[in-house]
Amino acid sequence: MSSPDKLIYMANQIGKFFQSQGHDRAVEGISEHIWKFWDPRMRKAIFAHLDTGGAGLDPPVRDALLKLKTA
């Protein structure tokens, strides 16, 4: 399993890829990518980090994770 720092880095890299599409489309793209390609253990770990405040996560990434978590 990846450390929180590694997961934060990976999630923010995904966010940077979608950044040019504007906030709403970026949130959709980030959440879809994480849902499709991240192992459930990785999602569980990043959600746990989000629950402790989500330090280091870029705003669109944080929004995408919140969307996924409540889906």
C-alpha positions as CSV (number, residue, x, y, z in Angstrom):
1,M,0.0,0.0,0.0
2,S,1.2,3.5,-0.8
3,S,2.0,6.0,1.9
4,P,-0.2,9.1,2.2
5,D,2.5,11.3,0.8
6,K,2.8,9.1,-2.3
7,L,-1.0,9.1,-2.7
8,I,-1.2,12.8,-2.3
9,Y,1.4,13.3,-4.9
10,M,-0.3,10.9,-7.3
11,A,-3.7,12.5,-6.8
12,N,-2.3,16.0,-7.3
13,Q,-0.6,14.9,-10.5
14,I,-4.0,13.6,-11.8
15,G,-5.4,17.0,-10.9
16,K,-2.7,18.9,-12.8
17,F,-3.6,16.8,-15.9
18,F,-7.2,17.9,-15.7
19,Q,-6.6,21.5,-14.6
20,S,-6.9,23.1,-18.0
21,Q,-10.5,21.8,-18.3
22,G,-11.8,24.2,-15.6
23,H,-12.9,23.3,-12.0
24,D,-16.1,21.3,-12.6
25,R,-14.8,19.2,-15.5
26,A,-11.5,18.7,-13.6
27,V,-13.3,17.4,-10.6
28,E,-15.3,15.0,-12.8
29,G,-12.2,13.8,-14.5
30,I,-10.2,13.3,-11.3
31,S,-12.9,11.4,-9.6
32,E,-13.5,9.2,-12.6
33,H,-9.8,8.4,-12.9
34,I,-9.4,7.6,-9.3
35,W,-12.5,5.4,-9.3
36,K,-11.4,3.5,-12.4
37,F,-7.7,3.1,-11.8
38,W,-7.0,3.2,-8.1
39,D,-7.0,0.0,-6.1
40,P,-9.8,0.1,-3.4
41,R,-7.0,0.1,-0.7
42,M,-5.5,3.2,-2.2
43,R,-8.9,4.9,-2.2
44,K,-9.5,3.9,1.4
45,A,-6.1,5.3,2.4
46,I,-6.7,8.6,0.6
47,F,-10.2,8.9,2.1
48,A,-8.7,8.3,5.5
49,H,-6.2,11.2,4.8
50,L,-9.1,13.3,3.7
51,D,-10.9,12.6,6.9
52,T,-7.9,14.0,8.9
53,G,-8.1,17.3,7.0
54,G,-6.6,16.3,3.6
55,A,-3.4,18.4,4.0
56,G,-1.5,18.8,0.8
57,L,-4.4,18.0,-1.6
58,D,-5.1,20.6,-4.2
59,P,-8.7,22.0,-4.1
60,P,-10.0,20.3,-7.2
61,V,-8.5,17.0,-6.0
62,R,-10.1,17.5,-2.5
63,D,-13.5,18.2,-4.2
64,A,-13.2,15.1,-6.4
65,L,-12.4,12.9,-3.4
66,L,-15.3,14.3,-1.5
67,K,-17.5,13.6,-4.4
68,L,-16.3,10.0,-4.7
69,K,-16.5,9.4,-0.9
70,T,-20.2,10.5,-0.9
71,A,-21.1,8.6,-4.1
